[in-house]
Amino acid sequence: MTTDMLVARLHEINQPMTLEYVPIPTPRPTDVVVQVKACNVVPNLRNVLATYAEWFPYLPLPKLPAVFGLDSAGVVSAVGEHVTDVMVGDRVYVNPGLSCGACRACREGQDQNCDKYTFMGYFAFGAEGQKLFDAYPYGGLGEYLTAPQRNLVKLPDSVSFEEGARFGYLGTSFSALRKAGAGPGKTVLIDGISGTLGLGACLNALAFGVTKIFGTGRNAELLADVKAIAPDRIEVLPIGDGNLGDWLREHNGGDGADIVISSVGPGAPAESITDALATLRRGGIAVDIGGMMEKSALDLFSMMCSQISVLGSLWFSTAEAQDMADLASTGMLDLSVFEHHTFPLEKINEALDDLPARHGGFTNFISVP
């Protein structure tokens, strides 16, 4: 019986990952071991690794050597003696969000508000994240990983491992839409709808039964592909093609949007969020899930007068991810639009150096051990 597993581990900054064999881990009493079948390769992983020393000090990366890989799906291969409701052979997505499990936020079921919250295989949100990196040292760029049983999402047979490995981006918008009360009779503007986060928000909004979805983006061809998913419910506007607020109200019976989801990336200007906020009706809600780095000046007095709310929404709970998986099992959440580009783990360095051109958020880069 094989006792070792292959991992791709980073030992030095600005150097390729090293392919090496390490012992297959054994689970602690409330942990499981998952045989990785698919791991989503975050589009900016190469940039993160190249700028290790300059990475955000409030989002610490793991000490080297480290095994990266944020979103993993696979099959449970071993369970600890105190594990319940999880069996060897279960198909699962592993929520990489780790928390201490003991603080007030964790006891209230608000794991994302834990001061120690950490993404297994990626980065932490506080100074004590290294303790969780040490406890769960394997990301998805390896053949096996360990995880707490409470982090497992059971995948229906209708959801492939490649689709399951996209759950991180999908779940982020699922949680945001739920916080904002998305559903039938609501209208949603998704700023950056053709990107990785934005497309997930669009698919989830359709599954939630949102009546009308509006979207912005830079690439007119990509926007056309998004609109083609549901032409009667989706309207798109390339950035720069007109006043966003006027356009939305023109296509929405004169009303503003009920919800804004901001999913734009680091290069977006601060005006992006202020322009999006201007589309909201009185009492509307904006939720930021993107990575825009420019600081925007919000007109708080105007927002108060119009009862506009702005929320930050980080990741999602495992319970929300399970709800999303169950929604996908019904077919209401349609994951068939993704274009999976897979490569073997042994080719991780070559793949990061030469990923094929992206078709916006439709493209899914997957490492397959």
Secondary structure as the mmCIF struct_conf table of DSSP 4:
data_model
#
loop_
_struct_conf.conf_type_id
_struct_conf.id
_struct_conf.beg_label_comp_id
_struct_conf.beg_label_asym_id
_struct_conf.beg_label_seq_id
_struct_conf.end_label_comp_id
_struct_conf.end_label_asym_id
_struct_conf.end_label_seq_id
STRN STRN1 ASP A 4 LEU A 10
BEND BEND1 GLU A 12 GLU A 12
TURN_TY1_P TURN_TY1_P1 ILE A 13 ASN A 14
BEND BEND2 GLN A 15 GLN A 15
HELX_LH_PP_P HELX_LH_PP_P1 PRO A 16 MET A 17
STRN STRN2 THR A 18 PRO A 23
HELX_LH_PP_P HELX_LH_PP_P2 ILE A 24 PRO A 25
TURN_TY1_P TURN_TY1_P2 PRO A 29 THR A 30
STRN STRN3 ASP A 31 ASN A 40
TURN_TY1_P TURN_TY1_P3 PRO A 43 ASN A 44
HELX_RH_AL_P HELX_RH_AL_P1 LEU A 45 ALA A 50
TURN_TY1_P TURN_TY1_P4 THR A 51 THR A 51
HELX_RH_3T_P HELX_RH_3T_P1 TYR A 52 GLU A 54
BEND BEND3 TRP A 55 TRP A 55
TURN_TY1_P TURN_TY1_P5 PRO A 57 TYR A 58
BEND BEND4 LEU A 59 LEU A 59
HELX_LH_PP_P HELX_LH_PP_P3 PRO A 60 LYS A 63
BEND BEND5 LEU A 64 PRO A 65
STRN STRN4 ALA A 66 VAL A 67
BEND BEND6 LEU A 70 LEU A 70
STRN STRN5 ASP A 71 VAL A 79
TURN_TY1_P TURN_TY1_P6 GLU A 81 HIS A 82
BEND BEND7 ASP A 85 ASP A 85
TURN_TY1_P TURN_TY1_P7 VAL A 88 GLY A 89
STRN STRN6 ARG A 91 VAL A 94
STRN STRN7 GLY A 97 LEU A 98
BEND BEND8 GLY A 101 CYS A 103
HELX_RH_AL_P HELX_RH_AL_P2 ARG A 104 ARG A 107
TURN_TY1_P TURN_TY1_P8 GLU A 108 GLY A 109
HELX_RH_3T_P HELX_RH_3T_P2 ASP A 111 ASN A 113
TURN_TY1_P TURN_TY1_P9 ASP A 115 LYS A 116
STRN STRN8 THR A 118 PHE A 119
TURN_TY1_P TURN_TY1_P10 MET A 120 GLY A 121
BEND BEND9 TYR A 122 TYR A 122
STRN STRN9 ALA A 124 ALA A 124
BEND BEND10 PHE A 125 GLY A 126
TURN_TY1_P TURN_TY1_P11 ALA A 127 GLU A 128
HELX_RH_AL_P HELX_RH_AL_P3 GLY A 129 ALA A 135
BEND BEND11 TYR A 136 TYR A 136
STRN STRN10 TYR A 138 TYR A 138
BEND BEND12 GLY A 140 LEU A 141
STRN STRN11 GLY A 142 GLY A 142
BEND BEND13 GLU A 143 GLU A 143
STRN STRN12 TYR A 144 PRO A 148
HELX_RH_3T_P HELX_RH_3T_P3 GLN A 149 ASN A 151
STRN STRN13 LEU A 152 LYS A 154
HELX_LH_PP_P HELX_LH_PP_P4 LEU A 155 PRO A 156
TURN_TY1_P TURN_TY1_P12 ASP A 157 SER A 158
BEND BEND14 VAL A 159 VAL A 159
HELX_RH_AL_P HELX_RH_AL_P4 PHE A 161 GLY A 164
TURN_TY1_P TURN_TY1_P13 ALA A 165 ARG A 166
HELX_RH_AL_P HELX_RH_AL_P5 PHE A 167 LYS A 179
TURN_TY1_P TURN_TY1_P14 ALA A 180 GLY A 181
TURN_TY1_P TURN_TY1_P15 PRO A 184 GLY A 185
STRN STRN14 THR A 187 ASP A 191
TURN_TY1_P TURN_TY1_P16 GLY A 192 SER A 194
BEND BEND15 GLY A 195 GLY A 195
HELX_RH_AL_P HELX_RH_AL_P6 THR A 196 PHE A 208
TURN_TY1_P TURN_TY1_P17 GLY A 209 GLY A 209
BEND BEND16 THR A 211 THR A 211
STRN STRN15 LYS A 212 GLY A 217
BEND BEND17 ARG A 218 ARG A 218
HELX_RH_AL_P HELX_RH_AL_P7 ALA A 220 LYS A 227
TURN_TY1_P TURN_TY1_P18 ALA A 228 ILE A 229
BEND BEND18 ALA A 230 ALA A 230
TURN_TY1_P TURN_TY1_P19 PRO A 231 ARG A 233
STRN STRN16 ILE A 234 PRO A 238
TURN_TY1_P TURN_TY1_P20 ILE A 239 GLY A 240
BEND BEND19 ASP A 241 GLY A 242
HELX_RH_AL_P HELX_RH_AL_P8 LEU A 244 GLU A 250
TURN_TY1_P TURN_TY1_P21 HIS A 251 GLY A 254
STRN STRN17 ALA A 257 SER A 262
TURN_TY1_P TURN_TY1_P22 PRO A 266 GLY A 267
BEND BEND20 ALA A 268 ALA A 268
TURN_TY1_P TURN_TY1_P23 ALA A 270 ALA A 270
HELX_RH_AL_P HELX_RH_AL_P9 GLU A 271 LEU A 277
TURN_TY1_P TURN_TY1_P24 ALA A 278 THR A 279
STRN STRN18 LEU A 280 ASP A 288
BEND BEND21 GLY A 290 GLY A 290
BEND BEND22 GLU A 294 GLU A 294
HELX_LH_PP_P HELX_LH_PP_P5 LYS A 295 SER A 296
HELX_RH_AL_P HELX_RH_AL_P10 LEU A 300 CYS A 305
TURN_TY1_P TURN_TY1_P25 SER A 306 GLN A 307
STRN STRN19 SER A 309 GLY A 312
BEND BEND23 TRP A 315 TRP A 315
HELX_RH_AL_P HELX_RH_AL_P11 THR A 318 SER A 329
TURN_TY1_P TURN_TY1_P26 THR A 330 GLY A 331
BEND BEND24 MET A 332 LEU A 333
TURN_TY1_P TURN_TY1_P27 SER A 336 VAL A 337
STRN STRN20 GLU A 339 PRO A 344
HELX_RH_3T_P HELX_RH_3T_P4 LEU A 345 LYS A 347
HELX_RH_AL_P HELX_RH_AL_P12 ILE A 348 ASP A 353
BEND BEND25 ASP A 354 ASP A 354
HELX_LH_PP_P HELX_LH_PP_P6 LEU A 355 ARG A 358
HELX_RH_3T_P HELX_RH_3T_P5 GLY A 360 PHE A 362
STRN STRN21 THR A 363 VAL A 368
#
